[in-house]
């Protein structure tokens, strides 16, 4: 399938539109539900991190997401002009020993790493480029 790109505002309200776009693409590409759910979860996590932490308060911008299916491998590329952030350098969180020690959050990048087959990051000028690879 050819590359499809969609742009999203750096606003959490856009996550619903992101999911719908991913699911429409997956349906056209004939991807199974498990793979579609993994792609949706990982791209949702990538965008929520960019939206929450990538920009100064009130700064509006767009985040470009591209999907391309090449043979049995889906490549998802997320590009944004937010603060430089390499998720590959983010430490793996330590699991709490008890439920009382647990807190909400902090496991999203770890979750993303667990559901992709490969993850790449690079900085091009003022843009973060995150590439997620999923094997069919």
Secondary structure, DSSP 8 states (H G I E B T S, - for coil): ---EEEEEESSGGGHHHHHHHHHHHHHHHT--HHHHHHHHHHHHHHHHHHHHHSS-TT---EEEEEEEEETTEEEEEEEE-SS---GGGS------SSGGG--SSS-HHHHHHHH-SEEEEEEETTEEEEEEEEE-
